[in-house]
Amino acid sequence: MEPPAPAAETREHLLDVLALFVAKGGAAPLLLPPVEPGEQAFPEPWAPTRSGVALLLRRLAWHAGLDREIAIEDRRAGAPPSERKPATRLELLEIRRSSAVFALGFIGDDDIVGTFAHEIGVAHAVLNPPEGADPYRTAEAPVISVDPDGDLERGAIATVYLGLGVLAANAARQQHSIFEGQGFHPLLVTQVGVKIESGHLPVESLTYLVAVQAAVRGAGPPAGLVPAQRREVAAWLDALDAGKLRERLAIPRDVVPSTRPNVERFTDAKLDPDDGPRKTAFRWNTNRKGIGFVAGTVLGIGASIVMSRGLMPIFVIGGAGAGHLIGRRVHVPRCSACANVLAPNARTCAKCGSILRGDIAHLSDRLEAEDRLTDDDA
């Protein structure tokens, strides 16, 4: 029995695109073991800076066989304060003869390498258009822009062809738990589940393609997959026919998988601090009245069940009111630029690097506070 998603029509489309990559570049990349997350495949140092991003993209390009220098346009402007866990934002802008140009919007603490893997796949898609033309067989040195209507989806499929499918599938659906509050009292600390989706294909399509790759390699679910994605790949492997897939992708039966080359750290790998002045932000003083209200309500319901169901309205109203009052007294400073929870009296934000220039009671006060700073400097 086949897993429910993706649908048969979608699967045929995915295989069509994958077959075009195989026809143009050969089956060797697809038959290599997928790249696993971890220091063995990524030995270079990391920092959430422009140079750190460039170094990680360079390593991903090396794994994918992308022969281009990495150029970064730093467009970071902070994360929306409404996001509980802001996601990393990076997009390929264009391909030049010697470089691939990416726009960096935000560096989060989510699955960064998987998010970047999707954009390396897009670079491969741009360089290998479906009509088969070579974009560089011209007299001039062209600059190729990304076609969002075709290159993004094809790029996500290319991640599997290039051996980056495990990384891309992991990032396509991420489950994170964040703790909000202070201490261990149930009214003061709350664990919140956050789901992040990254890339240009649904996770079900990527796990199907990763399973296809494993099947034509004659292997089981590849190492490095997170548990949920690993279960989906295993389910597909039980339903796939390796021989038919090799025929579908025009891979001869006698072609055997190879091994990946050893990964050696780049000899010139180094991290440089970001240039220019850091952003200005403020300690935005929030509280836990909302969480206290919810927690108090739950505790009130529980107490009424134990003591007397007839008194449930009194317990619920009393618990909600008490929780609301207690939560209002729990002060939680946040960065006004990225909404990250700060240590009391913090001078800089550990997440976005902003310099904290004072306190504000409401996020809407940020612009007025910045104007006051500007007037003082004048």
C-alpha positions in Angstrom: 0.0 0.0 0.0 1.4 3.4 -1.0 1.7 6.3 1.4 -1.1 8.9 0.8 1.0 11.7 -0.4 2.2 13.0 -2.8 -0.5 12.0 -5.4 0.3 9.9 -8.4 0.2 12.9 -10.8 2.6 14.8 -8.6 5.0 11.8 -8.3 5.2 11.5 -12.1 6.0 15.2 -12.4 8.7 14.9 -9.8 10.2 12.0 -11.6 10.1 13.8 -14.9 12.1 16.7 -13.5 14.6 14.3 -11.8 15.0 12.4 -15.1 15.9 15.6 -16.9 18.7 16.3 -14.4 20.0 12.7 -14.8 19.9 13.0 -18.6 21.9 16.2 -18.6 24.3 15.6 -15.7 24.5 11.8 -15.5 23.4 9.4 -12.8 26.6 9.7 -10.7 25.4 12.5 -8.3 22.1 10.8 -7.6 23.9 7.5 -6.8 26.2 9.0 -4.2 25.2 8.7 -0.5 23.3 11.8 0.5 25.2 14.4 2.6 24.5 14.0 6.3 24.2 17.0 8.7 27.1 17.3 11.1 30.7 18.3 11.4 32.1 15.5 9.3 30.4 17.0 6.2 30.7 20.6 7.4 34.1 21.0 9.2 34.4 24.8 8.8 33.6 27.1 11.7 30.2 28.8 11.9 29.0 32.1 13.1 25.7 33.9 12.4 27.5 36.6 10.3 27.8 37.4 6.6 31.2 35.5 6.4 29.7 32.5 8.2 26.9 32.3 5.8 29.3 32.6 2.8 31.4 29.8 4.2 28.5 27.5 4.8 27.2 28.1 1.3 30.6 27.5 -0.1 30.7 24.1 1.5 27.3 23.2 0.2 28.3 24.3 -3.3 31.3 22.1 -3.0 29.1 19.1 -2.1 26.8 19.9 -5.0 29.6 20.4 -7.5 28.6 24.1 -8.1 31.7 25.8 -9.5 30.9 29.4 -8.5 32.1 31.8 -5.9 29.6 32.8 -3.3 28.5 36.5 -3.1 26.2 37.7 -0.3 24.0 40.8 -0.4 23.3 41.5 3.3 19.7 42.7 3.5 19.1 41.9 7.2 16.6 44.1 8.9 15.6 42.0 11.8 12.8 39.6 12.2 9.1 40.5 12.6 8.4 40.8 16.4 5.2 38.8 15.9 7.2 35.6 15.1 7.8 33.3 18.1 10.8 31.7 16.3 11.9 33.7 13.3 13.0 31.5 10.4 16.3 31.9 8.4 15.7 33.8 5.2 18.0 33.4 2.2 17.3 33.5 -1.5 19.4 33.1 -4.7 19.2 36.3 -6.7 21.2 35.6 -9.8 24.0 33.5 -11.4 27.0 35.2 -13.0 29.9 33.6 -14.9 32.0 33.2 -11.8 29.6 33.7 -8.9 26.3 32.9 -7.4 24.7 35.9 -5.7 22.4 35.4 -2.6 20.3 37.8 -0.6 20.5 37.3 3.2 17.4 38.4 5.0 17.7 36.9 8.5 19.8 34.3 10.4 17.7 32.3 12.8 18.5 29.4 15.0 16.5 26.9 13.0 17.7 24.4 10.4 20.1 26.8 8.6 22.0 24.3 6.5 18.8 22.7 5.2 17.4 26.2 4.3 20.6 27.0 2.4 20.6 23.6 0.6 17.4 24.6 -1.1 19.0 27.7 -2.6 22.0 25.7 -3.8 19.5 23.5 -5.6 17.9 26.5 -7.2 21.4 27.5 -8.5 21.7 24.1 -10.2 18.2 24.5 -11.7 19.1 27.9 -13.1 22.3 26.6 -14.7 20.4 23.6 -16.1 17.2 24.9 -17.7 14.6 22.3 -18.9 15.0 23.1 -22.5 18.6 22.0 -22.3 20.2 25.2 -23.6 23.6 26.3 -22.2 23.0 29.8 -20.8 26.7 30.7 -21.3 27.1 30.0 -25.0 26.9 33.6 -25.9 29.4 36.3 -26.8 28.6 38.4 -23.7 28.9 37.5 -20.1 25.2 37.1 -19.1 23.6 37.4 -15.7 20.9 34.9 -15.2 18.1 35.8 -12.8 15.9 33.3 -11.0 12.6 32.4 -12.6 10.3 32.0 -9.5 7.6 30.2 -11.6 10.0 27.3 -12.5 13.4 27.4 -10.9 12.3 27.3 -7.3 10.4 24.0 -7.6 13.0 22.5 -9.9 15.7 23.6 -7.4 14.1 21.7 -4.6 14.1 18.6 -6.7 17.7 19.3 -7.6 18.7 19.1 -4.0 18.0 15.3 -4.1 19.8 14.9 -7.3 22.9 16.7 -5.9 22.9 14.7 -2.7 21.5 17.5 -0.5 18.0 15.9 -0.2 18.4 14.8 3.5 19.3 18.4 4.5 16.5 19.8 2.4 13.8 17.4 3.7 14.8 18.0 7.3 14.4 21.8 6.8 11.1 21.4 4.9 9.3 20.6 8.1 10.8 21.5 11.4 9.4 21.1 14.9 10.8 23.3 17.5 10.0 23.7 21.2 10.7 27.1 22.9 10.4 27.9 26.5 8.9 31.2 27.5 9.0 32.6 31.0 11.2 32.5 34.1 11.7 29.9 36.7 9.8 26.6 36.9 6.4 27.7 38.3 3.6 26.6 35.9 2.4 30.2 35.7 5.8 31.5 34.9 7.2 29.1 32.3 5.5 27.6 29.2 6.7 25.3 26.5 5.5 26.3 23.1 5.6 24.2 20.0 6.6 26.0 16.8 6.5 24.6 13.2 8.7 26.0 10.5 8.5 25.1 6.8 11.4 25.9 4.6 12.1 25.5 0.9 10.1 25.3 -2.3 8.4 21.9 -2.1 6.1 20.2 0.5 8.0 17.9 2.8 6.0 14.9 1.4 7.4 15.5 -2.1 10.9 15.7 -0.8 10.7 12.5 1.4 9.3 10.7 -1.7 12.3 11.8 -3.8 14.7 10.9 -1.0 13.1 7.4 -1.0 13.4 7.2 -4.8 17.1 8.0 -4.5 17.6 5.4 -1.7 15.7 2.8 -3.9 17.8 3.3 -7.0 20.9 3.1 -4.8 19.7 -0.2 -3.3 19.9 1.3 0.2 17.6 1.9 3.2 16.5 5.3 4.6 19.7 7.5 4.5 21.4 8.6 7.7 20.8 12.0 9.1 17.0 12.3 8.6 14.9 13.5 11.5 12.5 10.8 12.8 9.3 12.0 11.1 10.9 12.3 7.7 12.7 9.0 8.2 9.4 7.2 8.8 8.0 8.7 5.6 11.0 7.6 3.6 10.8 4.1 5.0 7.1 3.8 4.2 7.8 4.8 0.6 10.7 2.3 0.3 8.3 -0.5 1.1 6.2 0.6 -1.9 8.8 1.4 -4.5 10.3 -0.9 -7.2 14.0 -0.1 -7.7 14.2 -1.7 -11.1 11.2 0.2 -12.5 12.6 3.5 -11.1 16.0 2.9 -12.7 14.3 2.3 -16.0 12.1 5.4 -15.5 15.2 7.5 -14.8 17.3 5.9 -17.5 19.9 4.6 -15.1 21.4 1.3 -16.3 21.0 -1.6 -13.9 24.8 -2.3 -13.9 25.7 1.2 -12.7 26.7 0.9 -9.1 26.7 3.6 -6.4 30.0 5.2 -5.6 31.3 6.9 -2.4 31.6 10.6 -1.6 35.1 12.2 -1.6 36.6 12.9 1.7 35.8 16.3 3.2 38.7 18.4 4.1 38.4 21.8 5.8 39.0 24.7 3.5 42.5 25.9 4.2 41.5 29.6 3.9 38.3 29.2 6.1 38.0 32.0 8.5 35.2 34.1 10.1 35.2 37.9 9.9 32.9 40.1 12.0 30.1 41.9 10.2 31.0 45.3 8.8 29.3 48.5 9.7 27.6 49.7 12.8 25.2 47.4 14.6 21.5 48.1 14.6 19.9 50.0 17.5 17.1 48.4 19.4 15.4 48.7 22.8 14.5 46.4 25.7 10.8 45.9 25.1 9.3 45.2 28.6 6.6 42.5 28.2 4.9 40.4 30.8 3.2 37.0 31.1 -0.4 38.1 31.7 -1.8 36.1 28.8 0.1 32.9 29.7 -0.9 33.4 33.3 -4.6 33.8 32.4 -4.5 30.5 30.4 -2.5 28.6 33.0 -4.7 29.9 35.8 -7.8 28.8 33.9 -6.4 25.3 33.4 -5.4 25.0 37.1 -8.9 26.2 38.1 -10.5 23.5 36.0 -8.2 20.9 37.5 -8.9 22.1 41.0 -12.7 22.0 40.5 -12.5 18.4 39.2 -10.7 17.3 42.3 -12.7 19.3 44.8 -16.2 20.0 43.5 -17.5 20.2 39.9 -20.3 22.4 41.2 -17.8 25.1 42.1 -16.1 25.0 38.6 -17.2 28.5 37.6 -15.8 30.0 40.8 -12.5 28.0 40.5 -12.1 28.9 36.8 -12.8 32.6 37.2 -10.7 32.8 40.3 -7.8 30.8 38.7 -7.9 32.9 35.5 -7.9 36.2 37.5 -5.1 35.1 39.8 -3.1 33.9 36.8 -3.6 37.1 35.0 -2.5 39.2 38.0 0.6 37.0 38.7 1.5 37.0 35.0 1.4 40.8 34.9 4.1 40.9 37.6 6.4 38.6 35.6 8.5 41.0 33.5 10.1 39.6 30.4 12.4 41.9 28.4 12.5 41.3 24.7 14.6 42.8 21.9 12.5 45.3 19.9 14.2 44.3 16.7 13.8 40.5 16.8 11.5 39.8 19.8 14.2 37.6 21.4 13.9 37.2 25.2 16.7 39.1 26.9 18.6 38.8 30.1 17.7 41.6 32.5 19.7 44.8 31.8 21.2 43.2 28.6 23.2 45.7 26.5 23.2 43.7 23.3 20.9 41.1 21.8 22.5 37.7 21.5 20.3 36.7 18.5 20.4 39.7 16.1 23.4 41.6 17.6 21.5 44.9 18.1 22.8 47.4 20.6 20.1 48.0 23.2 19.8 51.7 23.9 17.1 51.8 26.6 13.7 50.5 27.6 10.3 50.9 26.1 6.9 49.8 27.5 5.2 49.0 24.2 6.6 48.0 20.8 4.7 51.0 19.2 7.0 53.3 21.3 10.1 52.2 19.3 10.0 54.9 16.6 9.5 57.6 19.2 12.4 56.3 21.2 14.6 56.2 18.1 13.6 59.9 17.3 14.7 60.9 20.8 18.1 59.2 20.3 18.5 61.1 17.0 17.6 64.4 18.6 20.1 63.8 21.4 22.9 63.0 18.9 22.1 66.2 17.0 
